[in-house]
Amino acid sequence: MQIDRQNLRLEGIYPQRQKDHFMQRIKLPAGIISAEQALTVAEVAGRVARGMVHLTTRGSIELHWLTEDDLIPVAAQLARVGLVNRGACGGAVRGVVCGSLGAAGAPRLESLVRKIHRYFSGNPRFEKLPKKFKIAVEADTATGRHLIQDLGFVAAPDADGVSRFDVWAAGGLGREPSPGFLLARALPEDSLIPLVETVLRVYEANTPPGKRLKHLVREIGVEEFRRRVLEDPATAELLPTVPSLTGALVRPPEQPAGRLEAHVFSGELPADSLAALADVATRFCGGVLMITGDQNVVLHVAPGSDPDEARQALAAAGFAGSDPRERVVIRVCPGTHECMMGLAPTREVARAITDAMSEAGTSLNWAISGCHNSCAQPQLAEVGIIASRLANDPAGRTPRFDLYRKGDRPFGIPVQQGLTLNELLEEIRRIG
């Protein structure tokens, strides 16, 4: 079979920084992956991805270092366990995320995520969008992640037994960060897919290639966008679905001790460690793992399993987390290690920052992005760092960093700009 290079992105594949190598993104609804699927990913990573997987801030998994000859066999092997990655990259509806699967209403949220994922993944009506389109479902607004989506659905109080969601629209980060705005309040869950369809039609018909939804809203204004979407008769349609026995796989434990978390530094997880986590999930957690927005792995101990035994198994797998620095929340993109857009070796920078931070700093939420695309979501972190440009030094071209701090605004703002790595580390030592 000949590879159609023009449409590789729709299959979740990007060319890597290194010539003749590719990244395969694995699209996981709500970041959920079964133990069987995780074992398959681990096997593939060990064979063709130099024994490593990268966990993303959208709950996906990336495999780097694939050659063109690897692409079709890898896609086939992943598909055999239900991992079909259509739309994981390119101008399509990306993986639907949910950072609230520890909340009491998690099964309802996951069910909605899966419904949206099934409907839009591989739907040819929505595979030629001007740019990526991101959707999230959240229990509340605490993390701020609803503000960075093209559409963010936040659970609202039910009325008359009807599940409802507030709808936030046109958010995004990148070079021009723009927080989403409240498009509509308390819409019935059954109206959300028709709403998404209407928004996508308006977006595709009125936006030039390469531009996100936020650019359209900036051009026509919030009220005109609201009018075009909410006054469209199609938006008023209700699209009820028959409840599914497998709509949700996650049942949060009633006791905090029933929640296990494997902290993964900079999102880089060895394939054998992923396999070990899959074994813990199979034995104690109903065979389900969750990739979080902080690039860690969460497991919920199943009823009838012993949380203490599960925690011991997690420690035996290499995730004891006894050192506070092992538990630092520090989101990291691939940077110059693999990404064509990267300006800095983000994993090395993350290690230097972790070593430099004070004890108080270890309790903060950090994020490091290797370029202005902000894939690590630094504007949502308590401390965010962006490699903003390259500068000429005696040793060659080296990155400069902007330091962001979160305050009372939706997004963090730069408090220091154009820092060398040494200057950045000096600032880090003062934080906390």
C-alpha positions in Angstrom: 0.0 0.0 0.0 1.3 3.4 -1.0 1.3 6.2 1.6 -0.6 9.3 0.8 1.8 11.9 2.3 -0.6 14.8 1.7 -3.1 13.4 4.3 -0.7 11.9 6.8 -1.7 14.5 9.4 -5.3 13.3 9.3 -3.9 10.0 10.4 -2.2 11.6 13.4 1.2 11.6 11.9 3.7 14.6 11.7 7.2 14.7 10.3 9.7 14.9 13.0 12.6 17.3 13.4 15.0 14.6 12.4 14.9 13.8 8.6 12.9 10.8 7.5 11.4 10.2 10.9 7.8 10.7 12.0 5.6 11.1 15.1 2.4 9.0 15.5 -0.2 10.5 17.8 -2.6 8.1 19.5 -6.0 9.6 20.1 -7.6 8.7 23.4 -11.1 9.9 24.4 -10.8 11.5 27.8 -7.2 10.2 28.0 -8.5 6.7 28.7 -6.7 3.6 27.5 -7.3 -0.1 28.4 -4.5 -2.3 29.8 -4.6 -4.3 26.6 -4.2 -1.2 24.5 -1.4 0.1 26.7 0.5 -3.2 26.3 0.2 -2.9 22.5 1.5 0.6 22.6 4.4 -0.5 24.8 5.2 -3.3 22.4 5.2 -0.9 19.4 7.3 1.7 21.3 9.8 -0.9 22.2 10.1 -2.0 18.6 10.1 1.2 16.6 10.0 4.2 18.9 13.3 3.7 20.8 11.5 2.3 23.8 9.8 5.5 24.8 6.3 7.0 24.7 5.4 10.7 25.2 2.3 11.6 27.2 0.7 14.8 26.0 -1.2 17.6 27.9 -4.4 16.5 26.0 -4.3 13.0 27.3 -2.9 11.5 24.1 0.2 9.4 23.5 2.9 10.1 21.0 5.4 7.7 19.5 8.5 9.3 18.0 11.2 8.0 15.7 9.0 6.0 13.3 10.3 5.6 9.7 8.0 5.7 6.7 8.2 1.9 6.5 6.8 1.7 10.1 3.7 3.8 9.5 1.3 1.3 8.0 2.3 -1.7 10.2 2.1 0.5 13.4 -1.4 1.9 12.3 -2.6 -1.7 11.7 -1.3 -3.0 15.0 -2.9 -0.1 16.9 -6.2 -0.5 15.0 -6.4 -4.2 16.0 -6.9 -3.1 19.6 -9.3 -0.2 18.8 -6.8 2.6 18.6 -7.8 4.4 15.4 -6.1 7.8 15.2 -8.0 9.6 12.4 -8.1 13.3 13.2 -5.4 13.2 15.9 -3.6 15.9 13.9 -4.5 18.2 11.0 -7.7 20.2 10.3 -10.1 18.0 12.1 -11.8 17.5 15.5 -9.0 16.4 17.8 -9.2 14.1 20.7 -11.9 15.1 23.2 -10.4 15.7 26.6 -11.7 15.6 30.1 -9.6 16.5 33.2 -12.4 15.8 35.6 -12.5 12.0 35.7 -11.8 12.0 39.5 -15.1 14.0 40.0 -18.3 12.5 41.4 -20.0 12.9 38.0 -17.2 11.3 36.0 -19.3 8.6 34.3 -21.6 11.2 32.9 -18.7 13.3 31.7 -16.9 10.4 30.1 -20.1 9.2 28.4 -20.4 12.6 26.7 -16.7 12.6 25.7 -17.1 9.2 24.1 -20.3 10.3 22.3 -18.6 13.3 20.8 -15.4 11.3 20.0 -17.4 8.6 18.1 -19.5 11.1 16.2 -16.6 13.3 14.9 -13.7 11.0 14.6 -13.3 10.1 10.9 -16.5 12.1 9.9 -15.7 13.3 6.4 -17.9 16.4 6.9 -15.3 17.8 9.3 -11.9 16.6 8.0 -11.1 19.7 5.9 -11.3 22.4 8.6 -9.1 25.5 8.4 -7.1 24.2 11.3 -7.3 22.0 14.4 -10.5 22.1 16.4 -10.3 21.2 20.1 -13.2 20.2 22.5 -13.1 19.5 26.2 -15.7 18.4 28.8 -15.1 19.4 32.4 -16.9 19.2 35.8 -16.0 22.8 36.7 -13.8 25.7 35.7 -11.1 25.2 38.3 -8.2 24.3 36.0 -9.0 26.9 33.4 -8.7 24.3 30.6 -12.2 25.2 29.3 -10.8 28.6 28.3 -8.2 27.2 25.8 -10.6 25.1 23.7 -12.5 25.9 20.6 -15.5 24.5 22.5 -15.4 23.8 26.2 -18.4 22.1 27.9 -18.6 22.7 31.7 -21.2 20.8 33.7 -24.1 23.0 34.9 -26.8 22.1 37.5 -29.3 19.7 36.1 -32.9 20.9 35.6 -35.9 18.6 35.5 -33.6 15.6 35.3 -31.9 17.0 32.1 -28.1 16.9 32.0 -26.9 20.4 31.1 -23.7 22.2 30.2 -22.4 25.7 29.9 -20.7 26.3 26.6 -17.4 28.2 26.2 -16.1 29.0 22.8 -13.1 30.3 20.8 -10.3 29.9 23.3 -6.7 29.1 22.4 -3.1 29.7 23.3 -0.2 30.0 20.8 1.3 33.4 19.8 -2.0 35.1 20.4 -3.5 33.7 23.6 -7.3 34.3 23.8 -9.5 33.0 26.6 -12.8 31.5 25.5 -16.0 33.3 26.1 -19.3 32.0 27.5 -21.4 31.2 24.4 -24.5 29.8 26.1 -25.6 28.7 29.6 -27.1 25.4 30.7 -27.7 23.8 27.3 -29.2 20.3 27.3 -26.6 17.6 26.7 -28.7 16.3 23.8 -28.2 19.6 22.0 -24.4 19.7 22.2 -23.6 17.6 19.0 -25.9 19.8 16.9 -24.3 22.9 18.4 -20.8 21.5 17.5 -21.9 20.8 14.0 -23.2 24.4 13.6 -20.1 25.9 15.0 -17.9 23.8 12.6 -20.0 24.9 9.6 -19.7 28.5 10.5 -16.0 28.1 11.2 -15.2 26.3 7.9 -17.3 28.6 5.7 -15.8 31.9 7.1 -12.2 31.2 8.1 -9.1 31.1 5.9 -6.8 28.1 6.0 -4.4 28.0 8.9 -6.6 30.1 11.3 -8.3 28.9 14.5 -11.9 29.7 15.5 -10.6 32.5 17.8 -9.4 34.4 14.7 -12.9 34.3 13.2 -14.5 35.5 16.4 -11.9 38.3 16.6 -12.9 39.3 13.1 -16.7 39.3 13.3 -17.1 39.9 17.0 -18.6 37.8 19.8 -22.2 38.9 19.3 -22.2 38.3 15.6 -20.7 34.8 16.1 -23.3 34.1 18.8 -26.1 35.2 16.5 -24.9 33.0 13.6 -24.6 29.9 15.8 -27.6 30.2 18.2 -30.0 31.5 15.6 -29.3 28.7 13.2 -32.3 26.3 13.3 -30.0 23.3 13.4 -28.6 24.3 16.8 -32.0 23.9 18.3 -32.2 20.2 17.3 -32.0 17.6 20.1 -30.1 14.5 19.3 -30.8 12.0 22.1 -28.8 8.7 22.1 -29.7 5.4 23.6 -27.6 4.9 26.9 -24.7 2.6 26.3 -23.5 -0.1 28.7 -19.9 1.0 27.9 -20.5 4.7 27.8 -18.2 5.1 30.8 -15.3 3.0 32.0 -14.2 5.1 35.0 -15.8 4.9 38.5 -13.9 7.2 40.9 -13.2 5.5 44.2 -15.2 6.6 47.2 -12.0 6.9 49.3 -9.0 9.0 48.4 -6.7 6.0 49.0 -8.4 4.4 46.0 -6.8 6.8 43.6 -3.3 6.0 42.4 -1.1 8.3 40.4 2.1 7.5 38.6 4.2 10.6 38.2 6.0 10.7 34.8 8.7 13.3 34.5 8.3 15.6 31.5 5.8 13.1 30.0 8.5 10.7 28.9 7.5 7.1 29.9 9.7 4.1 29.0 7.8 1.4 27.2 8.5 -1.2 29.9 7.1 1.2 32.6 3.9 1.6 30.6 3.7 -2.2 30.4 4.2 -2.4 34.2 1.4 0.1 34.8 -0.9 -1.9 32.5 -0.2 -4.9 34.7 -1.1 -2.9 37.9 -4.3 -1.8 36.1 -5.2 -5.3 35.2 -4.7 -6.7 38.7 -6.2 -3.9 40.7 -7.9 -1.2 38.6 -10.4 -2.8 36.3 -7.9 -2.8 33.4 -8.2 1.0 32.8 -5.5 3.7 32.8 -6.0 7.5 32.4 -3.4 9.9 30.9 -3.9 13.2 32.6 -3.5 16.8 31.4 -0.4 17.0 33.6 1.2 14.1 31.7 0.9 11.5 34.5 -1.0 8.2 34.7 -4.0 7.8 37.1 -5.6 4.5 38.1 -8.7 4.0 40.2 -8.7 0.9 42.5 -11.6 -1.3 41.6 -14.2 -2.4 44.2 -13.0 -5.5 45.9 -9.3 -4.7 45.4 -7.0 -3.7 48.2 -5.7 -0.1 47.8 -2.6 -0.8 49.9 -1.7 -3.8 47.7 -2.3 -1.7 44.6 -0.1 1.1 46.0 2.7 -1.5 46.7 2.4 -2.8 43.2 2.7 0.7 41.8 5.8 1.3 43.9 7.3 -2.0 42.7 6.7 -0.8 39.2 9.0 2.1 39.9 6.4 4.8 40.9 6.9 5.1 44.7 7.0 8.9 44.4 8.8 9.1 47.7 11.0 12.1 46.6 8.9 15.4 46.5 10.8 16.4 43.4 9.5 13.2 41.7 6.0 14.5 42.3 6.5 18.0 40.9 3.8 18.9 38.3 5.8 20.1 35.4 4.2 19.8 31.9 6.7 19.6 29.1 6.5 19.5 25.3 9.1 17.6 23.2 10.9 20.7 22.2 14.1 20.3 20.1 14.4 16.7 21.1 11.9 15.8 18.3 9.6 18.7 17.3 10.3 20.8 14.2 9.0 23.9 16.0 11.1 23.5 19.1 13.7 26.2 20.1 15.0 24.6 23.3 15.7 21.1 24.7 12.7 21.1 27.0 13.5 17.9 28.9 16.9 19.1 29.8 15.5 22.5 30.8 12.9 20.8 33.0 15.5 18.8 34.8 17.6 21.9 35.4 14.6 23.8 36.7 13.5 21.0 39.0 17.0 20.8 40.5 17.0 24.6 40.9 13.6 25.2 42.5 13.2 25.7 46.2 11.3 23.2 48.4 8.3 25.6 48.3 8.5 25.6 44.5 8.0 21.8 44.4 4.3 22.4 45.4 3.6 24.7 42.5 2.3 23.8 39.1 4.9 24.3 36.3 4.9 24.1 32.5 7.6 24.5 29.9 6.9 25.1 26.2 9.6 24.8 23.6 8.0 27.5 21.3 5.1 29.9 21.2 2.7 27.2 20.2 2.3 26.6 24.0 1.5 22.9 23.8 2.5 22.5 27.4 -0.1 25.2 28.4 2.3 27.5 30.3 -0.3 30.2 30.5 -2.4 28.0 32.7 0.4 27.1 35.1 1.4 28.8 38.3 4.8 29.2 36.7 5.1 29.0 33.0 8.1 29.1 30.7 8.2 29.6 26.9 11.3 29.4 24.7 10.5 32.5 22.7 13.4 33.0 20.4 17.0 32.1 19.5 19.9 34.6 20.1 23.5 34.7 18.9 26.0 33.9 21.7 29.7 33.2 21.5 28.8 29.5 21.8 26.3 29.7 18.9 22.5 30.3 18.8 20.9 29.6 22.1 17.3 29.9 23.4 15.9 32.8 25.3 13.0 32.2 27.7 10.0 34.2 28.9 8.8 33.6 32.4 5.0 33.6 33.1 3.2 33.9 36.5 -0.5 33.2 37.1 -2.4 35.9 38.8 -6.1 37.1 38.8 -6.3 37.0 35.0 -7.5 34.0 32.9 -4.0 33.4 31.7 -0.6 33.9 33.2 1.4 36.9 31.9 5.1 37.3 31.2 7.0 38.8 34.2 10.5 38.4 32.7 11.4 38.1 29.0 14.4 37.2 27.0 16.2 35.3 29.8 19.2 33.1 29.2 19.0 29.6 30.8 21.3 30.7 33.6 19.2 33.9 34.2 16.0 31.8 34.2 17.4 29.4 36.8 18.3 32.4 39.0 14.7 33.5 38.8 13.5 30.0 39.5 15.5 29.9 42.7 13.6 32.9 44.0 10.2 31.5 43.4 8.2 30.0 46.3 
